[in-house]
Structure formats: C-alpha cells, structure tokens
Amino acid sequence: MTKQTPETLIKAQIRALSSYHVPNPDNMVKLDAMENPYRWPDELVDKWLEVLQRTEINRYPDPSARQLEVALRSAMQIPDNMAVLLGNGSDELIQMLVMAVAEPGRVVLAPEPTFVMYRMIARVLGMTFTGVPLRDDFSLDTDAMLAAIKQHDPALIFLAYPNNPTGNLFSDADIVRILEQSNGLVILDEAYAPFTDASFMSRLGEYDNLLVLRTVSKMGLAGLRLGFLVGPAHWLNEIDKTRLPYNINALTQDTALFAMDHIEVLMAQAQHIRNDRSVLLDELRTLSAVMVYPSEANFILFRLPKNQGQAVFDALKEKGILIKNLSAAGAALSDCLRVTVGTAGENRAFIHALKDILRE
Ligand SMILES: *Cc1c(COP(=O)(O)O)cnc(C)c1O
C-alpha cells in the first residue's frame, strides 16, 4: 500500500483552485477590503462590554438566534411574511445555498466579473459555474444572460446588487426579466445595501424565486461574521437543513443584537462614507490618466492606461497604501484597481500618493 499524498488524495477540483489570498496589512493604510473605517464612540463600546460581561460563554448559543432575528427584522425592514436564515457571514449562506442544490451537471450562473466566492464555492462543491460576461460598461448583457439561462437552466443565479468589484447597480428591468425567465433561484446579493437606496427587499414575494442576501460586514461589523438570507419560508426551510448547528456564536449574537439597538450609529457612518465617496469620485475624475467607474458601493473601481495597473498598485503599496489589484482577474478588468472609501484622511493620503505616482 502506498501512502496518499496531497496530489493523490485531494480532489482534482480542489487542487485546481488557488486559495483566497489576503495580504498582510501591517502598518498600511488599508483600503482593500470594503471595511468601514470607523469604530464606535467610547461610551457605546463601554455599554457593549457590559453586555458581553453577561454573555454565557459556557453555554451553547441559541441555535436559531431568535432574539437577533427579531432585531434584524425591524432594523433591516425585512417583510413580515418572509423567512430569515442567518449565516456565519453571507459567504456561509452562499455555501448553504449551493450545498442544498449541488448535484453533478447542475449549474450556478452569474455575470462576470463579480464576487469570486460564487465561482469558488460552486466549484468546491462540485457544481458547474457559468459566467456570463458583462458589457464594457459593466451593465448586464441581458440577451446573453437569458440565452445562458435557456441553455443551462441554472439552479442558482447570483446577482450582486451593487456588483463587486465594479460598483454599479444592474438595471431593475433586466433583473426582472431574469427573475421571470429563470426556473431556479435568483439571489440578489445586497452586501452594499447601506451605500445605495436601491434594494429588492420590498419586492420579495412578487417572484417566488427571488431571495435577498445581506451582510453586516460592509456596514461596520466585518469582524462579527453575520449575514442573512431573506425569502419565502418554503425555500428557506429546506436550505436551513444544510446549516451546522450553532453557526452564529454567542458573542456574535449578543454583539449584533446590541448593534441593531444602535443601528443609527452605523447608518450615520454609512452616510458619511457615501458623502466621502462622492468627494473621492470627484478627485479621481480630475486625473487624466484614470478612468473612473460610477459607484453605488463603499469602493471605487478605476482603470489605468494599458499595462500600468500592476506598477501603480505596487507603487501605492510602496507608499504604505494597500488597495486591491484586479489586473489579473481577466481582460475585462485589465489595469483596474479598486479602492475602498476610508476616512477623509485615508482618502486624501491615497489621492496624494496616486497623484505623485502619476505625476499629476
Ligand atoms: C463582501 C461581500 C460578501 C461577503 O460578505 P460576508 O458577510 O463578509 O461573508 C458577499 N457578497 C458580496 C458581493 C461581497 O462583496
């Protein structure tokens, strides 16, 4: 008998993947991961720590986090007639959705470029992933989407709304056509909901196959790992069966419950970020070497002249500013970089460094 090695034991599908790489941000201005740059005011932190003193860390958490669900329902305007499923980040809910439908030959479909976890999770769980290219302006190529839907009859379609990494919203009319012509589930991933007025939350129920996915990560609680899926109970009850027990830990439940009681603090921070986004957009638009894409999210995508993306990214890093380089993600994003909207000071440091590098 020969001992197995990673080459012989690990499935080919897994070995073919490259692991999700997160750079080490020590001592950098960190504008790469769509985090909210603000902490809570000191008096709020003190109140929060009082809550955590009472957390019963020796007990298993409430397996269905009922109190937290009630708080989320009111803070996030979740329709009363819809069910809610909580996840350890929305990433876990994407995984649960895929696990619930994964069978050989079945397809997960999304426009591309988009959030990479749809593809990764589909592949890890043995499903086929089909990406439909967005148009040059990153709008949906609806005819191509509808043709792909007809051809593959996807079990799941993911639409990030606004889309990551492009920052734009797809048109409502295009989304409705996709909802109407899909036999499978269409998941509107509204991770960036705090930074836009657009949402399909209030339209749940109009289409039985519509689910809305949210997270508290981008609104200032990325460290908690909490996402939620909203939709008709007859769908969510089935998807819930793929959930590991106690997936929302006690510290997250108690902290998120506290945070929902003070949602106005997070909302004010989001509004602040929206205002700073328009300042940053205006600044970037003054640079002749830079092509800026519109954004409804807390980040901005921009393109540099041919073959300069990597060099500008490296030069920014050299100056202590970490953003995201999307150059390698395929032709559609060649020479594209993505910057998260930080504090006003961080944004100024970024613009200052960029101008310096571009000699503008
Ligand atoms: C960041 C992001 C997520 C992941 O959110 P978590 O709740 O932190 O797992 C999901 N979808 C999109 C489109 C994102 O950009």
PDBQT file of the ligand as one rigid body, heavy atoms in Angstrom, charges set to zero:
ROOT
HETATM    1  C1  LIG A 401     -18.069  41.211   0.800  1.00  0.00    +0.000 C 
HETATM    2  C2  LIG A 401     -19.117  40.516   0.043  1.00  0.00    +0.000 A 
HETATM    3  C3  LIG A 401     -19.774  39.403   0.583  1.00  0.00    +0.000 A 
HETATM    4  C4  LIG A 401     -19.260  38.698   1.824  1.00  0.00    +0.000 C 
HETATM    5  O1  LIG A 401     -19.823  39.115   2.954  1.00  0.00    +0.000 OA
HETATM    6  P1  LIG A 401     -19.548  38.388   4.349  1.00  0.00    +0.000 P 
HETATM    7  O2  LIG A 401     -20.866  38.564   5.015  1.00  0.00    +0.000 OA
HETATM    8  O3  LIG A 401     -18.452  39.153   4.987  1.00  0.00    +0.000 OA
HETATM    9  O4  LIG A 401     -19.225  36.948   4.121  1.00  0.00    +0.000 OA
HETATM   10  C5  LIG A 401     -20.823  38.850  -0.121  1.00  0.00    +0.000 A 
HETATM   11  N1  LIG A 401     -21.178  39.328  -1.314  1.00  0.00    +0.000 NA
HETATM   12  C6  LIG A 401     -20.554  40.376  -1.883  1.00  0.00    +0.000 A 
HETATM   13  C7  LIG A 401     -20.985  40.853  -3.224  1.00  0.00    +0.000 C 
HETATM   14  C8  LIG A 401     -19.495  40.990  -1.221  1.00  0.00    +0.000 A 
HETATM   15  O5  LIG A 401     -18.833  41.987  -1.813  1.00  0.00    +0.000 OA
ENDROOT
TORSDOF 0
